[in-house]
Amino acid sequence: MPNNIHTERLAALRAELAAQGLDGFVIPISDEHMSEYVGAYAQRLEWLTGFGGSAGTAVVLRDRAAIFVDGRYTLQVRDQVDGALYEYQNVPANSPAAWLGAHAPQGARIGYDAWLHGRPWARAVEKALEPRGATLVAVDRNPVDAVWADQPTRSLAPALPHPTALAGVPSEAKRAEVAEWLGARGADAAVIAALDSVAWLLNMRGTDVSRTPVALSFVVAHADGTADLFIAPEKVTPELRAHLGNAVRILPREDFVPALTALSGKKVVVDPERSVAAIFEALSGAQIIEERDPCVLPKAIKNPIEQAGHRAAQARDGAAVTRFLHWLSVEGPKGAATEMSAAEALHQFRRECGDLRDLSFDTISGAGPNGAIVHYRVSEETNRAIDPSSVYLVDSGGQYPDGTTDITRTVWIGPGAAPDEVRDRFTRVLKGHIAIARAVFPAGTNGSQLDTLARQYLWAAGLDYAHGTGHGVGSFLSVHEGPQRIAKSSGGQAGTGQELLAGMFLSNEPGYYKTGAYGIRIENLVLVEERAIEGAEGAYFGFETLTHVPIERALVDDRLLTRDEVAWWNAYHARVESIIAPQLSGEALEWLKEQCAPLG
């Protein structure tokens, strides 16, 4: 797929590397906060290569280049990135470090931006380069920025107070909790670099990153309960100052590095997974304690106000998605709908449900073979018609002040019955989804110990899927939130070892994907809750399902379901009807009742 624009950009980058005396450069999807979703100014990989996924890295040498993605993007990267310019590499089978260790020229100087990579990554690359006599060099100016003539600037939109009525706990109490945590470790301060941690700690939100309501800023939290917020002055309003109070000092963003340098001789906690290498360099005079960001775990355990807000957001969001599915049941068989028109229709239904601030990610609207691309993003070039007698997958979510939603539904576009193979695969995915929803597990259980429950019915048929079964979800924050997740433990995936604790939100989303044909995924969000079991020896937990939208009946082969699975299906849909029906009327309401009628 030759693309002159990306050929020219790669050539311009190589010329800049030569001017800076570099033999190569590494380009991640990242920003100064190690974010998953980044602002437009930080979309360097997409600008250079055309790849639009949320996770990936390119390595450019003078005579060859490679792009690295995980199993979610193996199809997408081939659609978007020119294979004549970049070799396709799969993670974790290969890595930038290993590839550089094999292909960097002898004695090469490989550049990297220390504000975009973590220190563990830099150390791994340095080790891989050693046998070739090559070195990893931190650049003074990112060479991609040097050749990106129309690169967007950082957002200067105002940072927004997030009221305690929605947050559930005031910032003062959160800072006191962090101060106590620091005191227990004999530490003077903690660097809070992750944007969602800053947002949670200060009860502050923003509009600087598409799909994630955060404000570009850093915080240094101190052991006395005070904090320093480093943020562009243009983003600070009188309302924000009043909200933060006198115990939060507001300083210009450019003062962040000098403030880190001034911590020389202090004991400072830094999270190596969430802080870039440049932060460690600036703290070279401090005694660094490498520990997980103290906001991460309390942020993941939602308080009762956050839980109630999420249920309210889910009720509104569920009505919007249900209206969309009814619309699709009418318009789909006509053959006029497309992936883009369906995504826009769903967005409009969400707008109409009230208080939508943004989507929680770009809607995955995949018709037929595009549904097999796990993190597919529709564009003008890839937009497909949603054909009658085909499978359509839609994964979407909304950002509301009281909650963040994420739901996937796979539907059969009539007329006619779905092929037996599709119904078989869908029902196996459904059985795995139900197994997670019904799981009961003892305290101390982590996500990797539950993952097999979701995959067992696919494995029995020699099938699997190349993504995790569940990820954490924020409270009007990131749709992908750690530290908890449900996934295979291999490959060093963060979060699989985190025990599941009451109050955590997770997704439940097993799937199946047949390349070139169709994709299937069923996703609800769940809440970890304590379960009372008579005679239990110790604490036990289970899941409350939070998402309430009908699951596609036309794709279920009920002969493959057990009595308990049918009972779960019927109870779930009775709950869906009780929550969603009062919000609907007319034909949409009648459709909902049909979809929620008992199975079997």
HELIX and SHEET records of a PDB file:
HELIX    1   1 ASN A    4  ALA A   19  1                                  16    
HELIX    2   2 ALA A   40  ALA A   42  5                                   3    
HELIX    3   3 ARG A   44  THR A   49  1                                   6    
HELIX    4   4 GLY A   71  TYR A   73  5                                   3    
HELIX    5   5 THR A   74  GLN A   80  1                                   7    
HELIX    6   6 PRO A   96  HIS A  103  1                                   8    
HELIX    7   7 ARG A  119  LEU A  129  1                                  11    
HELIX    8   8 GLU A  130  ARG A  132  5                                   3    
HELIX    9   9 PRO A  143  VAL A  147  1                                   5    
HELIX   10  10 THR A  164  ALA A  167  1                                   4    
HELIX   11  11 SER A  171  ALA A  184  1                                  14    
HELIX   12  12 LEU A  195  LEU A  202  1                                   8    
HELIX   13  13 PRO A  233  LYS A  235  5                                   3    
HELIX   14  14 PRO A  238  LEU A  244  1                                   7    
HELIX   15  15 ARG A  253  ASP A  255  5                                   3    
HELIX   16  16 PHE A  256  THR A  261  1                                   6    
HELIX   17  17 ALA A  277  ALA A  282  1                                   6    
HELIX   18  18 VAL A  296  ALA A  300  1                                   5    
HELIX   19  19 PRO A  304  GLU A  331  1                                  28    
HELIX   20  20 GLY A  332  LYS A  334  5                                   3    
HELIX   21  21 GLU A  339  CYS A  353  1                                  15    
HELIX   22  22 GLY A  368  ALA A  372  5                                   5    
HELIX   23  23 ASP A  420  ALA A  437  1                                  18    
HELIX   24  24 GLY A  447  TRP A  459  1                                  13    
HELIX   25  25 SER A  490  GLY A  492  5                                   3    
HELIX   26  26 ARG A  553  LEU A  555  5                                   3    
HELIX   27  27 ASP A  558  LEU A  560  5                                   3    
HELIX   28  28 ARG A  563  ILE A  580  1                                  18    
HELIX   29  29 ALA A  581  GLN A  583  5                                   3    
HELIX   30  30 GLY A  586  GLN A  595  1                                  10    
SHEET    1   A 6 GLU A  87  ASN A  90  0                                        
SHEET    2   A 6 ALA A  65  VAL A  69  1                                        
SHEET    3   A 6 THR A  57  LEU A  61 -1                                        
SHEET    4   A 6 GLY A  24  PRO A  28 -1                                        
SHEET    5   A 6 ARG A 109  TYR A 112  1                                        
SHEET    6   A 6 THR A 135  ALA A 138  1                                        
SHEET    1   B 2 LEU A 160  PRO A 161  0                                        
SHEET    2   B 2 MET A 204  ARG A 205 -1                                        
SHEET    1   C 6 VAL A 248  LEU A 251  0                                        
SHEET    2   C 6 ALA A 227  PHE A 230  1                                        
SHEET    3   C 6 PHE A 218  HIS A 222 -1                                        
SHEET    4   C 6 ALA A 189  ILE A 192 -1                                        
SHEET    5   C 6 LYS A 267  VAL A 270  1                                        
SHEET    6   C 6 GLN A 287  GLU A 290  1                                        
SHEET    1   D 3 ASP A 358  LEU A 359  0                                        
SHEET    2   D 3 GLY A 398  TYR A 400 -1                                        
SHEET    3   D 3 GLY A 403  THR A 404 -1                                        
SHEET    1   E 3 ILE A 364  ALA A 367  0                                        
SHEET    2   E 3 SER A 390  SER A 396 -1                                        
SHEET    3   E 3 ILE A 407  ILE A 413 -1                                        
SHEET    1   F 4 PHE A 441  PRO A 442  0                                        
SHEET    2   F 4 TYR A 540  THR A 545 -1                                        
SHEET    3   F 4 ASN A 524  ARG A 531 -1                                        
SHEET    4   F 4 PHE A 505  ASN A 508 -1                                        
SHEET    1   G 2 GLY A 470  GLY A 472  0                                        
SHEET    2   G 2 GLU A 481  ILE A 486 -1                                        
SHEET    1   H 2 GLY A 511  LYS A 514  0                                        
SHEET    2   H 2 TYR A 518  ARG A 521 -1                                        
END                                                                             
